[in-house]
Amino acid sequence: MVLSTEQIQQWNAVHNLWTVNPAGTTLSHRFEFAHFTDAFSFMTAVALAAERLDHHPEWTNVYGRVDIRLTTHDAGGITARDLQLAEFIESKAQVLL
């Protein structure tokens, strides 16, 4: 179920790393790591968690930069699954940044 704008805003007030697109359908954030190996370690941890959750991010990586976008395609917007994955991503980034 797609979350309401109010639900997303309440969550984002606590997890303010994330940018919500104007349509309210995606969360995104750019993570900047010192080295490629840090970025790749981060991506590996996120990939394993995403597989367990059966919910996969859209992302790109260039050297130490990782751009992530989260949405639930089959629901057409942001769902609780996106928030759950975003919280995991935040926790892993804090360890490596």
KOLVONU-630771 format. One record per residue (C-alpha): residue in three letters; z, y, x. Coordinates in nm, 3 decimals. Layout:
REM KOLVONU-630771
+------+---------+---------+---------+
| type |       Z |       Y |       X |
+------+---------+---------+---------+
|  ALA |       Z |       Y |       X |
...
+------+---------+---------+---------+
This chain:
REM KOLVONU-630771
+------+---------+---------+---------+
| type |       Z |       Y |       X |
+------+---------+---------+---------+
|  MET |   0.000 |   0.000 |   0.000 |
|  VAL |  -0.101 |   0.340 |   0.137 |
|  LEU |   0.196 |   0.568 |   0.198 |
|  SER |   0.223 |   0.905 |   0.029 |
|  THR |   0.188 |   1.228 |   0.222 |
|  GLU |   0.561 |   1.285 |   0.170 |
|  GLN |   0.653 |   0.942 |   0.312 |
|  ILE |   0.434 |   1.000 |   0.617 |
|  GLN |   0.579 |   1.349 |   0.673 |
|  GLN |   0.937 |   1.216 |   0.649 |
|  TRP |   0.861 |   0.945 |   0.903 |
|  ASN |   0.678 |   1.187 |   1.132 |
|  ALA |   0.972 |   1.428 |   1.129 |
|  VAL |   1.159 |   1.164 |   1.329 |
|  HIS |   0.861 |   1.022 |   1.519 |
|  ASN |   0.690 |   1.349 |   1.601 |
|  LEU |   0.470 |   1.211 |   1.881 |
|  TRP |   0.203 |   1.126 |   1.630 |
|  THR |  -0.067 |   1.347 |   1.481 |
|  VAL |  -0.171 |   1.281 |   1.123 |
|  ASN |  -0.536 |   1.362 |   1.056 |
|  PRO |  -0.610 |   1.622 |   0.782 |
|  ALA |  -0.702 |   1.351 |   0.530 |
|  GLY |  -0.369 |   1.175 |   0.596 |
|  THR |  -0.541 |   0.846 |   0.678 |
|  THR |  -0.471 |   0.801 |   1.051 |
|  LEU |  -0.197 |   0.846 |   1.308 |
|  SER |  -0.301 |   0.923 |   1.663 |
|  HIS |  -0.148 |   0.998 |   2.000 |
|  ARG |  -0.254 |   1.030 |   2.362 |
|  PHE |  -0.029 |   0.868 |   2.621 |
|  GLU |  -0.061 |   0.981 |   2.984 |
|  PHE |   0.062 |   0.741 |   3.250 |
|  ALA |   0.077 |   0.804 |   3.624 |
|  HIS |  -0.142 |   0.509 |   3.716 |
|  PHE |  -0.393 |   0.271 |   3.565 |
|  THR |  -0.154 |  -0.022 |   3.614 |
|  ASP |   0.109 |   0.155 |   3.403 |
|  ALA |  -0.144 |   0.220 |   3.128 |
|  PHE |  -0.268 |  -0.137 |   3.142 |
|  SER |   0.087 |  -0.278 |   3.132 |
|  PHE |   0.154 |  -0.062 |   2.827 |
|  MET |  -0.166 |  -0.176 |   2.658 |
|  THR |  -0.084 |  -0.540 |   2.729 |
|  ALA |   0.259 |  -0.509 |   2.567 |
|  VAL |   0.108 |  -0.331 |   2.266 |
|  ALA |  -0.170 |  -0.590 |   2.237 |
|  LEU |   0.079 |  -0.877 |   2.225 |
|  ALA |   0.290 |  -0.702 |   1.960 |
|  ALA |  -0.021 |  -0.611 |   1.759 |
|  GLU |  -0.129 |  -0.973 |   1.761 |
|  ARG |   0.214 |  -1.085 |   1.635 |
|  LEU |   0.196 |  -0.823 |   1.360 |
|  ASP |  -0.169 |  -0.906 |   1.288 |
|  HIS |  -0.232 |  -0.532 |   1.298 |
|  HIS |  -0.449 |  -0.392 |   1.576 |
|  PRO |  -0.488 |  -0.036 |   1.702 |
|  GLU |  -0.807 |   0.150 |   1.772 |
|  TRP |  -0.778 |   0.266 |   2.131 |
|  THR |  -0.946 |   0.378 |   2.447 |
|  ASN |  -0.831 |   0.380 |   2.806 |
|  VAL |  -0.944 |   0.589 |   3.100 |
|  TYR |  -0.738 |   0.543 |   3.416 |
|  GLY |  -0.384 |   0.645 |   3.310 |
|  ARG |  -0.478 |   0.780 |   2.968 |
|  VAL |  -0.448 |   0.571 |   2.651 |
|  ASP |  -0.563 |   0.720 |   2.320 |
|  ILE |  -0.440 |   0.531 |   2.015 |
|  ARG |  -0.535 |   0.565 |   1.652 |
|  LEU |  -0.360 |   0.369 |   1.378 |
|  THR |  -0.477 |   0.308 |   1.022 |
|  THR |  -0.489 |   0.015 |   0.784 |
|  HIS |  -0.860 |  -0.019 |   0.718 |
|  ASP |  -0.837 |  -0.258 |   0.424 |
|  ALA |  -0.588 |  -0.027 |   0.249 |
|  GLY |  -0.780 |   0.290 |   0.331 |
|  GLY |  -0.499 |   0.480 |   0.500 |
|  ILE |  -0.158 |   0.472 |   0.663 |
|  THR |   0.074 |   0.192 |   0.557 |
|  ALA |   0.415 |   0.064 |   0.664 |
|  ARG |   0.235 |  -0.164 |   0.911 |
|  ASP |   0.105 |   0.141 |   1.097 |
|  LEU |   0.451 |   0.292 |   1.116 |
|  GLN |   0.598 |  -0.035 |   1.241 |
|  LEU |   0.338 |  -0.061 |   1.516 |
|  ALA |   0.377 |   0.309 |   1.604 |
|  GLU |   0.751 |   0.263 |   1.650 |
|  PHE |   0.692 |  -0.033 |   1.881 |
|  ILE |   0.434 |   0.169 |   2.076 |
|  GLU |   0.682 |   0.455 |   2.117 |
|  SER |   0.950 |   0.221 |   2.249 |
|  LYS |   0.714 |   0.071 |   2.508 |
|  ALA |   0.584 |   0.410 |   2.617 |
|  GLN |   0.937 |   0.538 |   2.678 |
|  VAL |   0.998 |   0.257 |   2.926 |
|  LEU |   0.682 |   0.328 |   3.126 |
|  LEU |   0.650 |   0.707 |   3.109 |
+------+---------+---------+---------+
